[in-house]
Amino acid sequence: MREGVASLQKHVEVPDTLHDARWTARPVGVTSGVPGPTDLELLAWFPVADADRAAVEASLGAPLGPPAEVRVPAALAGALPDGAIAGREGEVVVLEGTPWPTVAFENLLWHGAWAVWTDGGIAVWLHTR
């Protein structure tokens, strides 16, 4: 697990309203000894104080719908606090919360799978393009 917005910003876009981050990344698919790009997944957790919630929400756009469940591989869940995890299904961690757009985190290298607002912050799952 890695921490800090500054180190995360080297890889993805982070809205100015988010001031802290915990994140994990892992390679996807088969890796080889041949030099070259590797597909990656990245899960970031941004804790948000109640006093900052309105500003963060304004920077992300409108929610995408009612609360929903999302799933992430347990191997990426190290960035998540226990309070954000709604359940576990084998090698998958379940989160429950309001879905939000991922556009604020995307760039030429990263595409958002989902962002979900759970108790205490927002979790964002990204993949390399």
MMTF fields as JSON, N, C-alpha, C and O atoms, coordinates in Angstrom:
{
  "mmtfVersion": "1.0.0",
  "mmtfProducer": "UNKNOWN",
  "numBonds": 515,
  "numAtoms": 516,
  "numGroups": 129,
  "numChains": 1,
  "numModels": 1,
  "chainsPerModel": [1],
  "groupsPerChain": [129],
  "chainIdList": ["A"],
  "bondAtomList": [4, 2, 8, 6, 12, 10, 16, 14, 20, 18, 24, 22, 28, 26, 32, 30, 36, 34, 40, 38, 44, 42, 48, 46, 52, 50, 56, 54, 60, 58, 64, 62, 68, 66, 72, 70, 76, 74, 80, 78, 84, 82, 88, 86, 92, 90, 96, 94, 100, 98, 104, 102, 108, 106, 112, 110, 116, 114, 120, 118, 124, 122, 128, 126, 132, 130, 136, 134, 140, 138, 144, 142, 148, 146, 152, 150, 156, 154, 160, 158, 164, 162, 168, 166, 172, 170, 176, 174, 180, 178, 184, 182, 188, 186, 192, 190, 196, 194, 200, 198, 204, 202, 208, 206, 212, 210, 216, 214, 220, 218, 224, 222, 228, 226, 232, 230, 236, 234, 240, 238, 244, 242, 248, 246, 252, 250, 256, 254, 260, 258, 264, 262, 268, 266, 272, 270, 276, 274, 280, 278, 284, 282, 288, 286, 292, 290, 296, 294, 300, 298, 304, 302, 308, 306, 312, 310, 316, 314, 320, 318, 324, 322, 328, 326, 332, 330, 336, 334, 340, 338, 344, 342, 348, 346, 352, 350, 356, 354, 360, 358, 364, 362, 368, 366, 372, 370, 376, 374, 380, 378, 384, 382, 388, 386, 392, 390, 396, 394, 400, 398, 404, 402, 408, 406, 412, 410, 416, 414, 420, 418, 424, 422, 428, 426, 432, 430, 436, 434, 440, 438, 444, 442, 448, 446, 452, 450, 456, 454, 460, 458, 464, 462, 468, 466, 472, 470, 476, 474, 480, 478, 484, 482, 488, 486, 492, 490, 496, 494, 500, 498, 504, 502, 508, 506, 512, 510],
  "bondOrderList": [1, 1, 1, 1, 1, 1, 1, 1, 1, 1, 1, 1, 1, 1, 1, 1, 1, 1, 1, 1, 1, 1, 1, 1, 1, 1, 1, 1, 1, 1, 1, 1, 1, 1, 1, 1, 1, 1, 1, 1, 1, 1, 1, 1, 1, 1, 1, 1, 1, 1, 1, 1, 1, 1, 1, 1, 1, 1, 1, 1, 1, 1, 1, 1, 1, 1, 1, 1, 1, 1, 1, 1, 1, 1, 1, 1, 1, 1, 1, 1, 1, 1, 1, 1, 1, 1, 1, 1, 1, 1, 1, 1, 1, 1, 1, 1, 1, 1, 1, 1, 1, 1, 1, 1, 1, 1, 1, 1, 1, 1, 1, 1, 1, 1, 1, 1, 1, 1, 1, 1, 1, 1, 1, 1, 1, 1, 1, 1],
  "groupList": [{"groupName": "MET", "atomNameList": ["N", "CA", "C", "O"], "elementList": ["N", "C", "C", "O"], "formalChargeList": [0, 0, 0, 0], "bondAtomList": [1, 0, 2, 1, 3, 2], "bondOrderList": [1, 1, 2], "singleLetterCode": "M", "chemCompType": "L-PEPTIDE LINKING"}, {"groupName": "ARG", "atomNameList": ["N", "CA", "C", "O"], "elementList": ["N", "C", "C", "O"], "formalChargeList": [0, 0, 0, 0], "bondAtomList": [1, 0, 2, 1, 3, 2], "bondOrderList": [1, 1, 2], "singleLetterCode": "R", "chemCompType": "L-PEPTIDE LINKING"}, {"groupName": "GLU", "atomNameList": ["N", "CA", "C", "O"], "elementList": ["N", "C", "C", "O"], "formalChargeList": [0, 0, 0, 0], "bondAtomList": [1, 0, 2, 1, 3, 2], "bondOrderList": [1, 1, 2], "singleLetterCode": "E", "chemCompType": "L-PEPTIDE LINKING"}, {"groupName": "GLY", "atomNameList": ["N", "CA", "C", "O"], "elementList": ["N", "C", "C", "O"], "formalChargeList": [0, 0, 0, 0], "bondAtomList": [1, 0, 2, 1, 3, 2], "bondOrderList": [1, 1, 2], "singleLetterCode": "G", "chemCompType": "PEPTIDE LINKING"}, {"groupName": "VAL", "atomNameList": ["N", "CA", "C", "O"], "elementList": ["N", "C", "C", "O"], "formalChargeList": [0, 0, 0, 0], "bondAtomList": [1, 0, 2, 1, 3, 2], "bondOrderList": [1, 1, 2], "singleLetterCode": "V", "chemCompType": "L-PEPTIDE LINKING"}, {"groupName": "ALA", "atomNameList": ["N", "CA", "C", "O"], "elementList": ["N", "C", "C", "O"], "formalChargeList": [0, 0, 0, 0], "bondAtomList": [1, 0, 2, 1, 3, 2], "bondOrderList": [1, 1, 2], "singleLetterCode": "A", "chemCompType": "L-PEPTIDE LINKING"}, {"groupName": "SER", "atomNameList": ["N", "CA", "C", "O"], "elementList": ["N", "C", "C", "O"], "formalChargeList": [0, 0, 0, 0], "bondAtomList": [1, 0, 2, 1, 3, 2], "bondOrderList": [1, 1, 2], "singleLetterCode": "S", "chemCompType": "L-PEPTIDE LINKING"}, {"groupName": "LEU", "atomNameList": ["N", "CA", "C", "O"], "elementList": ["N", "C", "C", "O"], "formalChargeList": [0, 0, 0, 0], "bondAtomList": [1, 0, 2, 1, 3, 2], "bondOrderList": [1, 1, 2], "singleLetterCode": "L", "chemCompType": "L-PEPTIDE LINKING"}, {"groupName": "GLN", "atomNameList": ["N", "CA", "C", "O"], "elementList": ["N", "C", "C", "O"], "formalChargeList": [0, 0, 0, 0], "bondAtomList": [1, 0, 2, 1, 3, 2], "bondOrderList": [1, 1, 2], "singleLetterCode": "Q", "chemCompType": "L-PEPTIDE LINKING"}, {"groupName": "LYS", "atomNameList": ["N", "CA", "C", "O"], "elementList": ["N", "C", "C", "O"], "formalChargeList": [0, 0, 0, 0], "bondAtomList": [1, 0, 2, 1, 3, 2], "bondOrderList": [1, 1, 2], "singleLetterCode": "K", "chemCompType": "L-PEPTIDE LINKING"}, {"groupName": "HIS", "atomNameList": ["N", "CA", "C", "O"], "elementList": ["N", "C", "C", "O"], "formalChargeList": [0, 0, 0, 0], "bondAtomList": [1, 0, 2, 1, 3, 2], "bondOrderList": [1, 1, 2], "singleLetterCode": "H", "chemCompType": "L-PEPTIDE LINKING"}, {"groupName": "PRO", "atomNameList": ["N", "CA", "C", "O"], "elementList": ["N", "C", "C", "O"], "formalChargeList": [0, 0, 0, 0], "bondAtomList": [1, 0, 2, 1, 3, 2], "bondOrderList": [1, 1, 2], "singleLetterCode": "P", "chemCompType": "L-PEPTIDE LINKING"}, {"groupName": "ASP", "atomNameList": ["N", "CA", "C", "O"], "elementList": ["N", "C", "C", "O"], "formalChargeList": [0, 0, 0, 0], "bondAtomList": [1, 0, 2, 1, 3, 2], "bondOrderList": [1, 1, 2], "singleLetterCode": "D", "chemCompType": "L-PEPTIDE LINKING"}, {"groupName": "THR", "atomNameList": ["N", "CA", "C", "O"], "elementList": ["N", "C", "C", "O"], "formalChargeList": [0, 0, 0, 0], "bondAtomList": [1, 0, 2, 1, 3, 2], "bondOrderList": [1, 1, 2], "singleLetterCode": "T", "chemCompType": "L-PEPTIDE LINKING"}, {"groupName": "TRP", "atomNameList": ["N", "CA", "C", "O"], "elementList": ["N", "C", "C", "O"], "formalChargeList": [0, 0, 0, 0], "bondAtomList": [1, 0, 2, 1, 3, 2], "bondOrderList": [1, 1, 2], "singleLetterCode": "W", "chemCompType": "L-PEPTIDE LINKING"}, {"groupName": "PHE", "atomNameList": ["N", "CA", "C", "O"], "elementList": ["N", "C", "C", "O"], "formalChargeList": [0, 0, 0, 0], "bondAtomList": [1, 0, 2, 1, 3, 2], "bondOrderList": [1, 1, 2], "singleLetterCode": "F", "chemCompType": "L-PEPTIDE LINKING"}, {"groupName": "ILE", "atomNameList": ["N", "CA", "C", "O"], "elementList": ["N", "C", "C", "O"], "formalChargeList": [0, 0, 0, 0], "bondAtomList": [1, 0, 2, 1, 3, 2], "bondOrderList": [1, 1, 2], "singleLetterCode": "I", "chemCompType": "L-PEPTIDE LINKING"}, {"groupName": "ASN", "atomNameList": ["N", "CA", "C", "O"], "elementList": ["N", "C", "C", "O"], "formalChargeList": [0, 0, 0, 0], "bondAtomList": [1, 0, 2, 1, 3, 2], "bondOrderList": [1, 1, 2], "singleLetterCode": "N", "chemCompType": "L-PEPTIDE LINKING"}],
  "groupTypeList": [0, 1, 2, 3, 4, 5, 6, 7, 8, 9, 10, 4, 2, 4, 11, 12, 13, 7, 10, 12, 5, 1, 14, 13, 5, 1, 11, 4, 3, 4, 13, 6, 3, 4, 11, 3, 11, 13, 12, 7, 2, 7, 7, 5, 14, 15, 11, 4, 5, 12, 5, 12, 1, 5, 5, 4, 2, 5, 6, 7, 3, 5, 11, 7, 3, 11, 11, 5, 2, 4, 1, 4, 11, 5, 5, 7, 5, 3, 5, 7, 11, 12, 3, 5, 16, 5, 3, 1, 2, 3, 2, 4, 4, 4, 7, 2, 3, 13, 11, 14, 11, 13, 4, 5, 15, 2, 17, 7, 7, 14, 10, 3, 5, 14, 5, 4, 14, 13, 12, 3, 3, 16, 5, 4, 14, 7, 10, 13, 1],
  "groupIdList": [1, 2, 3, 4, 5, 6, 7, 8, 9, 10, 11, 12, 13, 14, 15, 16, 17, 18, 19, 20, 21, 22, 23, 24, 25, 26, 27, 28, 29, 30, 31, 32, 33, 34, 35, 36, 37, 38, 39, 40, 41, 42, 43, 44, 45, 46, 47, 48, 49, 50, 51, 52, 53, 54, 55, 56, 57, 58, 59, 60, 61, 62, 63, 64, 65, 66, 67, 68, 69, 70, 71, 72, 73, 74, 75, 76, 77, 78, 79, 80, 81, 82, 83, 84, 85, 86, 87, 88, 89, 90, 91, 92, 93, 94, 95, 96, 97, 98, 99, 100, 101, 102, 103, 104, 105, 106, 107, 108, 109, 110, 111, 112, 113, 114, 115, 116, 117, 118, 119, 120, 121, 122, 123, 124, 125, 126, 127, 128, 129],
  "secStructList": [7, 3, 3, 7, 2, 2, 2, 2, 2, 6, 6, 1, 7, 7, 7, 6, 6, 7, 7, 7, 7, 3, 3, 3, 3, 3, 3, 7, 1, 7, 7, 7, 1, 1, 7, 1, 7, 7, 7, 3, 3, 3, 3, 3, 3, 3, 3, 7, 7, 4, 4, 4, 2, 2, 2, 2, 2, 2, 2, 2, 7, 1, 7, 7, 1, 1, 7, 3, 3, 3, 3, 3, 3, 4, 4, 4, 4, 4, 4, 1, 7, 4, 4, 4, 7, 7, 3, 3, 3, 6, 6, 3, 3, 3, 3, 3, 3, 3, 3, 3, 7, 7, 4, 4, 4, 7, 7, 1, 1, 3, 3, 3, 3, 3, 3, 3, 3, 3, 6, 6, 3, 3, 3, 3, 3, 3, 3, 3, 7],
  "xCoordList": [0.845, 0.0, 0.893, 1.95, 0.452, 1.159, 0.246, -0.979, 0.856, 0.065, 0.514, 1.658, -0.403, -0.071, -0.59, -0.448, -1.193, -1.714, -0.582, -0.729, 0.543, 1.647, 2.145, 2.376, 2.316, 2.792, 1.72, 2.041, 0.454, -0.625, -0.761, -1.044, -0.564, -0.704, 0.339, 0.166, 1.392, 2.361, 1.739, 2.252, 0.628, 0.009, -1.364, -1.676, -2.184, -3.563, -3.898, -3.167, -5.012, -5.527, -6.182, -6.862, -5.976, -6.625, -7.217, -6.483, -8.528, -9.134, -8.485, -8.089, -8.382, -7.757, -8.483, -7.902, -9.723, -10.494, -10.121, -10.531, -9.356, -8.929, -7.486, -6.602, -7.257, -5.959, -5.17, -4.046, -5.7, -5.015, -5.394, -6.444, -4.55, -4.856, -4.111, -2.988, -4.761, -4.119, -4.449, -5.595, -3.481, -3.756, -2.894, -1.796, -3.431, -2.728, -2.849, -3.827, -1.849, -1.862, -1.352, -0.587, -1.786, -1.292, -1.323, -2.155, -0.395, -0.427, -1.631, -2.102, -2.109, -3.238, -2.758, -1.995, -3.201, -2.852, -1.465, -0.893, -0.941, 0.347, 1.456, 1.431, 2.423, 3.588, 4.71, 4.723, 5.641, 6.736, 8.049, 8.072, 9.126, 10.444, 10.807, 11.886, 9.918, 10.184, 9.842, 8.734, 10.77, 10.467, 9.299, 9.148, 8.49, 7.361, 6.268, 6.388, 5.205, 4.128, 3.405, 3.309, 2.91, 2.117, 0.778, 0.719, -0.295, -1.606, -1.681, -1.218, -2.272, -2.381, -3.802, -4.582, -4.123, -5.329, -4.869, -3.827, -5.647, -5.303, -6.57, -7.587, -6.51, -7.613, -7.118, -6.146, -7.79, -7.429, -8.55, -9.729, -8.169, -9.119, -8.792, -7.657, -9.79, -9.649, -10.564, -11.781, -10.011, -10.863, -11.374, -10.637, -12.633, -13.232, -13.972, -14.866, -13.589, -14.275, -15.649, -15.845, -16.595, -17.947, -17.942, -18.725, -17.061, -17.001, -16.546, -16.849, -15.826, -15.296, -16.16, -15.891, -17.178, -17.942, -18.562, -18.471, -19.18, -19.839, -18.846, -19.157, -17.658, -16.648, -16.169, -15.977, -15.976, -15.536, -16.62, -16.329, -17.85, -18.948, -19.04, -19.276, -18.862, -18.924, -17.807, -18.002, -16.653, -15.535, -15.704, -15.039, -16.579, -16.756, -17.919, -17.98, -18.831, -20.025, -21.171, -21.061, -22.264, -23.458, -23.316, -22.664, -23.92, -23.893, -24.564, -25.418, -24.168, -24.671, -25.951, -26.556, -26.369, -27.59, -27.701, -26.949, -28.661, -28.864, -27.722, -26.934, -27.635, -26.587, -26.58, -27.622, -25.372, -25.192, -24.015, -23.248, -23.886, -22.73, -21.728, -22.1, -20.45, -19.374, -18.412, -18.359, -17.663, -16.74, -15.345, -15.167, -14.362, -12.971, -12.179, -12.498, -11.147, -10.328, -9.726, -9.256, -9.738, -9.196, -7.733, -7.265, -7.009, -5.595, -5.409, -4.325, -6.443, -6.366, -6.951, -6.799, -7.602, -8.373, -7.523, -8.079, -6.225, -5.371, -5.465, -5.142, -5.895, -6.026, -7.292, -7.413, -8.223, -9.528, -9.537, -8.996, -10.141, -10.329, -11.422, -12.294, -11.379, -12.373, -13.803, -14.7, -14.034, -15.377, -15.969, -17.186, -15.132, -15.62, -16.062, -16.772, -15.649, -15.918, -17.237, -17.415, -18.169, -19.489, -19.499, -20.34, -18.584, -18.547, -17.418, -16.71, -17.266, -16.246, -16.892, -17.712, -16.511, -16.993, -15.774, -15.41, -15.146, -13.928, -12.809, -12.397, -12.317, -11.216, -11.703, -10.972, -12.94, -13.55, -14.057, -14.627, -13.843, -14.338, -15.523, -15.477, -16.577, -17.792, -17.868, -17.679, -18.148, -18.382, -19.81, -20.343, -20.426, -21.755, -21.701, -21.13, -22.29, -22.309, -22.876, -23.352, -22.815, -23.342, -22.296, -21.169, -22.645, -21.683, -21.51, -22.469, -20.27, -19.916, -19.117, -18.525, -19.088, -18.289, -16.797, -16.345, -16.057, -14.603, -13.816, -12.586, -14.494, -13.836, -12.783, -11.741, -13.029, -12.091, -10.747, -9.772, -10.674, -9.45, -8.754, -7.644, -9.381, -8.87, -7.866, -7.894, -6.981, -6.044, -5.76, -6.485, -4.728, -4.433, -4.083, -4.262, -3.587, -3.163, -4.202, -4.203, -5.086, -5.99, -7.442, -7.832, -8.238, -9.676, -10.36, -9.914, -11.432, -12.133, -13.098, -13.871, -13.052, -14.038, -15.243, -16.385, -14.979, -16.035, -15.446, -14.266, -16.285, -15.997, -17.238, -18.356, -17.054, -18.203, -17.927, -16.854, -18.941, -18.853, -19.37, -20.542, -18.504, -18.879, -18.702, -18.363, -18.925, -18.735, -17.307, -16.362, -17.146, -15.839, -15.01, -13.932, -15.463, -14.661, -15.126, -16.244, -14.235, -14.561, -13.473, -12.279, -13.923, -13.013, -13.109, -14.2, -11.961, -11.914, -11.09, -9.966, -11.655, -10.964, -10.665, -11.578, -9.389, -8.939, -8.163, -7.581, -8.162, -7.402, -6.586, -6.994, -5.441, -4.718, -5.539, -6.267, -5.4, -6.167, -5.539, -6.034],
  "yCoordList": [-1.171, 0.0, 1.238, 1.265, 2.235, 3.509, 4.598, 4.47, 5.666, 6.764, 8.088, 8.242, 9.045, 10.41, 10.796, 10.054, 11.966, 12.475, 12.776, 12.545, 13.284, 13.658, 12.452, 12.563, 11.311, 10.135, 9.588, 9.077, 9.691, 9.237, 10.135, 9.645, 11.446, 12.382, 12.148, 12.63, 11.436, 11.079, 10.123, 9.955, 9.494, 8.472, 8.872, 8.621, 9.487, 9.801, 11.24, 11.895, 11.712, 13.023, 12.906, 11.922, 13.902, 13.945, 15.344, 16.33, 15.443, 16.763, 17.49, 16.862, 18.808, 19.619, 19.517, 19.838, 19.081, 18.99, 17.768, 17.664, 16.85, 15.655, 15.839, 16.106, 15.693, 16.045, 14.869, 15.057, 13.693, 12.537, 11.336, 11.333, 10.329, 9.135, 7.931, 8.038, 6.803, 5.504, 4.709, 4.724, 4.016, 3.328, 2.087, 1.976, 1.169, -0.048, -0.222, 0.207, -0.852, -1.139, -2.555, -3.075, -3.175, -4.515, -4.724, -4.151, -5.56, -5.882, -6.769, -7.534, -6.649, -7.436, -8.339, -7.909, -9.571, -10.489, -11.077, -11.017, -11.64, -12.304, -11.287, -10.526, -11.279, -10.43, -11.281, -12.498, -10.659, -11.417, -10.728, -9.642, -11.355, -10.779, -9.777, -9.186, -9.577, -8.65, -7.231, -7.004, -6.275, -4.913, -4.337, -4.609, -3.55, -2.921, -2.612, -2.92, -2.009, -1.619, -2.823, -3.876, -2.652, -3.665, -3.052, -1.913, -3.793, -3.31, -3.36, -4.312, -2.321, -2.217, -1.89, -1.32, -2.265, -1.822, -1.011, -1.298, 0.008, 0.854, 1.139, 1.533, 0.939, 1.306, 2.372, 2.164, 3.517, 4.628, 4.878, 4.8, 5.18, 5.565, 6.989, 7.296, 7.846, 9.236, 9.483, 9.558, 9.612, 9.942, 11.376, 12.269, 11.585, 12.914, 13.237, 12.501, 14.345, 14.812, 15.346, 15.85, 15.231, 15.722, 17.185, 17.577, 17.991, 19.417, 19.663, 20.712, 18.716, 18.869, 18.198, 18.337, 17.483, 16.665, 17.472, 17.048, 18.605, 19.397, 19.845, 19.795, 20.281, 20.722, 19.558, 19.712, 18.399, 17.217, 16.801, 16.531, 16.748, 16.372, 17.318, 16.868, 18.61, 19.587, 19.347, 19.588, 18.882, 18.643, 17.36, 17.185, 16.463, 15.176, 15.169, 14.301, 16.11, 16.089, 15.45, 15.181, 15.211, 14.653, 13.147, 12.473, 12.613, 11.161, 10.462, 11.035, 9.224, 8.479, 7.711, 7.168, 7.655, 6.918, 6.627, 7.158, 5.767, 5.419, 4.535, 4.017, 4.364, 3.496, 2.129, 1.579, 1.599, 0.317, -0.424, 0.144, -1.687, -2.486, -2.518, -2.613, -2.437, -2.645, -3.667, -3.851, -4.321, -5.361, -5.068, -4.533, -5.426, -5.217, -6.431, -7.001, -6.839, -7.955, -7.666, -6.557, -8.647, -8.484, -8.055, -7.394, -8.421, -8.044, -6.531, -6.029, -5.8, -4.334, -3.649, -2.437, -4.383, -3.793, -3.271, -2.729, -3.409, -2.937, -1.447, -0.986, -0.687, 0.761, 1.155, 2.291, 0.236, 0.557, 0.4, -0.576, 1.342, 1.136, 0.091, -0.086, -0.588, -1.625, -1.1, -1.827, 0.156, 0.72, 0.893, 1.021, 0.9, 1.056, -0.27, -0.288, -1.373, -2.7, -3.229, -3.371, -3.522, -4.025, -5.539, -6.086, -6.223, -7.681, -8.25, -7.53, -9.561, -10.285, -11.513, -12.182, -11.799, -12.982, -13.678, -13.433, -14.537, -15.203, -14.198, -13.532, -14.089, -13.176, -11.813, -11.085, -11.479, -10.215, -9.462, -10.056, -8.153, -7.279, -6.49, -6.009, -6.361, -5.663, -4.316, -4.235, -3.26, -1.929, -1.533, -1.92, -0.765, -0.237, 1.272, 1.802, 1.967, 3.417, 4.029, 3.329, 5.336, 6.086, 6.145, 6.572, 5.72, 5.785, 7.218, 7.985, 7.551, 8.879, 8.71, 7.653, 9.737, 9.666, 9.564, 10.061, 8.924, 8.786, 9.762, 9.777, 10.569, 11.454, 12.339, 12.597, 12.805, 13.704, 13.038, 13.732, 11.707, 10.962, 10.426, 9.903, 10.548, 9.932, 10.823, 12.048, 10.178, 10.881, 9.967, 8.997, 10.263, 9.457, 8.007, 7.122, 7.763, 6.411, 5.634, 4.403, 6.324, 5.672, 5.922, 7.032, 4.856, 4.896, 4.41, 3.442, 5.076, 4.698, 3.555, 3.541, 2.591, 1.512, 1.974, 1.846, 2.518, 3.076, 3.942, 3.835, 4.794, 5.552, 5.423, 5.556, 5.165, 4.994, 5.694, 5.563, 6.447, 7.166, 6.241, 5.864, 5.87, 5.016, 5.812, 6.995, 5.183, 5.856, 6.361, 5.572, 7.666, 8.246, 8.654, 9.22, 8.393, 8.802, 8.199, 7.698, 8.26, 7.771, 6.803, 7.06, 5.691, 4.696, 4.803, 4.961, 4.716, 4.854, 3.704, 3.471, 2.974, 1.865, 2.262, 2.569, 2.255, 2.641, 1.514, 0.662, 1.522, 0.564, 1.344, 2.424, 0.809, 1.427, 1.213, 0.229, 2.17, 2.095, 1.102, 0.899],
  "zCoordList": [0.0, 0.0, 0.0, 0.63, -0.704, -0.765, -0.228, -0.253, 0.255, 0.809, 0.233, -0.195, 0.227, -0.161, -1.524, -2.496, -1.582, -2.844, -3.815, -5.016, -3.325, -4.222, -5.006, -6.21, -4.363, -5.091, -6.029, -7.102, -5.636, -6.501, -7.726, -8.819, -7.561, -8.678, -9.766, -10.885, -9.478, -10.518, -11.52, -12.626, -11.134, -11.972, -12.497, -13.661, -11.659, -12.042, -11.669, -10.925, -12.198, -11.824, -10.446, -10.158, -9.612, -8.3, -8.129, -8.179, -7.929, -7.721, -6.54, -5.558, -6.642, -5.589, -4.254, -3.218, -4.255, -3.012, -2.177, -1.021, -2.744, -2.019, -1.572, -2.386, -0.275, 0.296, 0.829, 1.294, 0.782, 1.337, 0.479, -0.163, 0.468, -0.317, 0.24, 0.732, 0.149, 0.359, -0.887, -1.335, -1.457, -2.706, -2.876, -2.329, -3.65, -4.027, -5.529, -6.142, -6.109, -7.548, -7.751, -6.939, -8.849, -9.159, -10.672, -11.375, -11.164, -12.589, -12.909, -12.067, -14.132, -14.599, -15.729, -16.594, -15.718, -16.792, -16.599, -15.511, -17.661, -17.636, -17.854, -18.821, -16.957, -17.15, -17.714, -17.527, -18.394, -19.002, -18.693, -18.114, -19.075, -18.889, -19.963, -19.922, -20.927, -22.015, -21.539, -21.053, -21.67, -21.253, -22.051, -23.242, -21.383, -22.063, -21.078, -19.892, -21.552, -20.649, -20.064, -20.694, -18.875, -18.191, -17.838, -17.374, -18.053, -17.636, -16.12, -15.493, -15.54, -14.093, -13.671, -14.434, -12.435, -11.745, -10.55, -9.961, -10.19, -9.06, -8.272, -8.844, -6.961, -6.086, -5.129, -4.403, -5.13, -4.245, -3.256, -3.601, -2.019, -0.98, -0.552, -0.186, -0.603, -0.191, 1.01, 0.84, 2.218, 3.358, 3.22, 2.801, 3.573, 3.458, 4.752, 5.169, 5.38, 6.585, 6.203, 5.097, 7.123, 6.851, 6.412, 5.547, 7.006, 6.672, 5.235, 4.666, 4.642, 3.284, 2.222, 1.029, 2.636, 1.698, 0.558, -0.595, 0.832, -0.217, -1.281, -2.471, -0.876, -1.843, -2.7, -3.907, -2.086, -2.845, -3.832, -4.997, -3.377, -4.272, -5.46, -6.581, -5.243, -6.332, -7.348, -8.54, -6.903, -7.822, -8.629, -9.65, -8.189, -8.872, -9.858, -10.728, -9.738, -10.575, -9.814, -8.618, -10.509, -9.874, -9.667, -10.465, -8.604, -8.42, -9.594, -10.269, -9.824, -10.981, -10.704, -11.628, -9.466, -9.159, -7.683, -6.867, -7.351, -5.942, -5.433, -6.225, -4.117, -3.567, -4.231, -4.59, -4.383, -5.067, -4.446, -3.669, -4.797, -4.398, -5.535, -6.705, -5.181, -6.145, -5.553, -4.337, -6.41, -5.973, -6.486, -7.58, -5.679, -6.034, -5.56, -4.517, -6.311, -5.851, -4.478, -4.225, -3.606, -2.254, -2.285, -1.358, -3.336, -3.458, -3.532, -3.232, -3.925, -4.002, -2.772, -2.617, -1.914, -0.821, 0.333, 1.288, 0.285, 1.371, 1.619, 2.714, 0.638, 0.79, 1.546, 2.004, 1.677, 2.258, 3.774, 4.294, 4.488, 5.924, 6.148, 5.297, 7.268, 7.555, 7.478, 7.049, 7.888, 7.877, 6.489, 6.352, 5.456, 4.088, 3.481, 2.475, 4.082, 3.531, 4.074, 5.284, 3.15, 3.536, 3.672, 4.385, 3.004, 3.068, 2.24, 1.537, 2.339, 1.574, 0.961, 1.59, -0.274, -0.983, -1.568, -2.718, -0.791, -1.253, -1.441, -0.491, -2.667, -2.985, -3.472, -4.145, -3.125, -3.546, -2.319, -1.403, -2.314, -1.261, -1.818, -2.95, -1.022, -1.433, -0.715, 0.499, -1.485, -0.939, -1.271, -2.311, -0.392, -0.653, -0.533, 0.42, -1.491, -1.422, -2.688, -3.582, -2.744, -3.883, -4.983, -4.732, -6.21, -7.321, -7.842, -7.934, -8.175, -8.699, -9.98, -10.201, -10.832, -12.057, -11.72, -10.688, -12.594, -12.413, -13.274, -13.219, -14.061, -15.024, -14.365, -14.967, -13.15, -12.468, -12.182, -11.895, -12.255, -11.955, -13.207, -13.117, -14.346, -15.567, -16.294, -16.173, -17.051, -17.929, -19.124, -19.343, -19.884, -21.074, -20.747, -21.584, -19.541, -19.17, -18.377, -18.412, -17.662, -16.732, -17.089, -17.453, -16.977, -17.206, -15.927, -15.311, -15.533, -14.312, -14.509, -15.467, -13.598, -13.573, -12.765, -13.208, -11.567, -10.739, -9.632, -9.297, -9.078, -7.856, -6.996, -7.494, -5.71, -4.826, -3.502, -2.913, -3.05, -1.779, -0.695, -0.706, 0.243, 1.363, 2.651, 2.608, 3.772, 5.051, 5.176, 5.147, 5.315, 5.582, 4.39, 4.573, 3.166, 2.023, 0.72, 0.602, -0.262, -1.601, -2.07, -1.921, -2.638, -3.214, -4.738, -5.285, -5.421, -6.875, -7.43, -6.986, -8.414, -9.054, -10.493, -11.259, -10.858, -12.193, -12.854, -12.182, -14.191, -15.015, -16.028, -16.457, -16.413, -17.514, -18.78, -18.916, -19.707, -20.974, -21.909, -23.018]
}
